[in-house]
Amino acid sequence: MVSAIEETWPADQPIVYLGQWCLRYSRRHVWSALDYTVAQYHWDDRSQIPTDLEYISDVYEALLPELAQVLNDIHGVSYSVRYWRIVVGWWLFYFAQIFFDRWQVMQAADRAYPNARMSRMPAVPAVPASSDMADFLGAITGDAWNERLFADIAERWTGIQVDIAEYALDGSNDTDQTKFKHEAQLLPKRGLFRRGGVVMSHDYLRRFERLKLSLLLRQIPSRTIESRLPTSSVDPTWRTWGLTSDGEGAFNRALMTMVSQYLPTCYLEGYAAASKLAEATGSVGDPQVIMTANAFSSDDRWKMWAAFNCERESKLVIAQHGGHYGSGAWSASQRHEIAISDRYLSWGWRDPKQPKVHPAPATKLIGMRRHRPRRSGKCLQVVTSFPRQSYWMFSVPVGSQGQRYLDDQFTFAAALSLEVRADLIVRLYSSDYGWDQEQRWKEIEPDIATDSGDSDLEILLNQTRLYVATYNATTFLESFTQGIPTVMFWNPEFWELSESAQPYFDALRRARVLFDDPVTCATHLNSIWNDVPTWWASSDVQRAVTEFRAHYAYVGPRPLRELKNALTSW
């Protein structure tokens, strides 16, 4: 079975689940009574992931120019490959990564279980395309979308017998298809520079810092506009084409077939109206520089507007929008962001292979308030969550490996002293993705307080004696910047680091800030709990943290002036 949709599970036959993602914790009373096994996951061999990413990147680079030509021909335009890289490139790269994973899972199942049968839900609607990138990002985290893709692959490219399930899907077994956050964007109403100055959109600056930067740029502050495009219905007659690149192999041919079926409607049926609306966004004509932190991902209106202006020689600046960039061993998003930009503003790190990378103050960290270390207060353990099936590829736990990440969180909490546990708050990730985090904590550690992840983090930080970071992302960069005593732990098997970042993380290990296993971290925390400020102020800790911040959480003494220069000096 390929998903947690129980309507597709046989009631009286042995079952092979193709991944842990099929087994919801909240439904264990159902699946634990069945005769089942779980297939081995192809990316449990972590050494294969960067190799596969290189392969997928090569496939993507071969397909993008052809897709660009197809879309130019359909829409009667003649935009460059770079235009389409900005507009549709992230969707194509993203979909290729997801399709590769589901393809590998099904091909392995076909080889391992030659007489297997599977049941699928009816293929409704006939064409599975999302309306836009935001809709796509929400759909891929749910069971229904993934079950459809798995079943389509099984029917067309394996020998597995596929039957239609007897019952219609009512949605009761689908996960929360939480959309990736898609916020209103910011564009200036008018710029005072020749050719429109610098246009900033979703830049991650605080309101007052944005105002000050606008004054430095001699521009009128930004105003908020709606970012979503109107939706368009799928028209199958628009989707009779396929890509025909010279790429070899069954995967390549299958991917080329599926692109036309899964391509969001805003790039096809709705493109003419969407692009016209996007190009008219705001009142700034021919901006000199366009800057964003993450509108490049899910805001199709912004992407069309930015791509249109880049065709007219505007410069595109992408600013780093979170942790892991520069420190993770691999990141598809980092590749894409650098590829579409004229300049990429990192949070202090450099890449000699990527001259576009330009260290600059971290917009998310500028103006962040410093906290004085407390001798009393809470221990705040901040956890994350991932889609149960792989999405875009970066060095984090993938698919079923998320279960081991969760197990480490409970191991850490169990190893804390009674004194620390009494003051522990576990802040859950606001998007659960079907891991049933809250239920797990209530049943496994009922005496420990949890926070849903939706409350004001600043209130919690004002009560925090020690901050516990459990993954390589933004959280500990923020706690370092705010001067909050911090310890970190994660399994290095799932959080591979770039070669350039390794020395800085090793320094944190030597200073007993970063740990490779939860029990050692908890033991250290127990030992410093009664005098956290003294430990935090020690020279080895402060030296390691300060050096780390300079390369991965840089702010600098005059951050807005530095940022202005990074945006205007070419």
C-alpha positions, 0 to 999 in steps of 0.5 A: 500500500502506498498511502494512509488512505485505508479504503485502499487497504485489503482487509483479509490479505498480507499487506506491504506498506511502501513506507512508514508514511502509510502508518498514522500514529493516530490509526495504530489501532487499525494497522497494528492488528493487520498482517503487514510489513514495511518495505525498505526505503531507497533513501535510507542509504543517505549517500545516494541522495546527493548523487540522485540530486545531481541526476535530477538537476541534470534532467531538470536543466535538459527539460527546462529549455524545452518546456520554455519553448512549449510555453512560448509557442502555446502563449504566443510569446518569446521569453527567454529560458531565464524568464521561464526559470523564474516563473515555472522553474521551481515547480518543474525542479520541485515536481521532478524531485518528488516524481523521482522519489515516488518512481523509485519507490514503485520500481523497487516494489515492482522488483521485490513483489512480482505478484503484487496487487494494489488498490487505488482511488478513482482518478478524479479529476481526470487531470491532477493539475493544481491551480498554482504553486501555493496550491501544489505545495499544499497538495503534495503534503497530503495522502490523496495527491500522493496516492494518485501519483503512486497509482498513476506510476504503478498503472503505467510503468510497472507490472503491478496489478492495479484495481479501483477501491470499492469506496469513494474517498471521503477525506477522513483519512487524509492528512491536514494538507496544510499549505506552505505559508503564503502571505501577502507581498509588499511592493512599493507604490512609487520609487524615486530612483531612476528606473524605479529604484529598489523594489522589495517584496517579502524581504523579512525585514521588520516594519521599522527596519524596512522604513529605515531602509526605504529612507536610506534608499530615498524611496517611499515605503512599501504598501501591501497588495494581494498576491494570489492570482485568480484560479483557472479550470483545467482544460484537457485539450490544452494538455495533449503535448508532451516533452520530447527531450533526448534524455535516456531512461524510463524515468526520463520518459515518464517524467516528460509525459507527466509534466503536462498533466501536473503543470499548474493551470496558472502556467497554462490555461490561466497564464494569459490573464495571470501574466497580464495582471502580474505585469501590471502589479504596482505602479513602479515601471522598470525597477532597477533592482527587485529583491525578495527573500522567498516570494520566488517560491509560491507567489506566482504573481510576483514571479511573473512580475519579476520575470517580466522586469528581468527581461527588461534588464532589472536586477534580481536579488534573492536574500537568504530567508532561513537557516540551513543555507550554506551549512547543509550538505545539499539543498535544491532550493539553494541551487534554484535561488542562486540560479535565478538571481543576479545576486544572492545575499547570504547570511555571512557565508561564501561559496567560491564556486558561486560568485553570485553569493554575496554576504550581507546582513540577515534581514530576518535577524536585523533589529532582533531584541537581545535578552539577558540570560535568566537564572530562572525560567523555562527550558524551551525545546523547539521541534519541527515536522516534515511532510511524511513523504519527501518533497524538495531535497535538502539534508534533513530527515526524509520520508520515514526518517522523520519517525527517528527524529521524533523518537530522539525528541522523546529520548531527550525529554526522558533523559532530563532530570525531574527538576528540568522536566518540571520546567520543560515546554515543548514547542511543536511545529505548527504544521503537523503533516500527519505525524500526530505530534500533539497526541504522541506527546500527550500519550508518551509524556503526559506530564510535559507541557506542550505549545502548539506552535501558534502562540507568540514565541516572544512571550515564551522567550521572555520566560526561557532560561535555556533554549533547546534547538533540535534541527539545523534551520533558523531557530538557533540562529535567532536564539544566538542573535538574541543572546539566549543560552542555547544547546542543540542536538540532532543526529548527524546521519540525517543532518549532513553538513557542507564541508565549509560549515563543518569547522564552525559546527565542530567548534560548537561541539567542543564548546558543548553547545551542539551534541550528536545524540539526545542523551548526551545533550540532556546530561549536559543540560542537567549539569548546567541547569542551576547556573545557565548564565555562567556556562553561557558566558564562558569564553569557549562558548562565547568564542564558538557562538560569536564565530558561528554568528559571523558566518551564518547569522551575520548582522553587523554594526550598521546592517541597513547601510550594508544592505543598501550597498548590497542592493545598489552597488553593482 
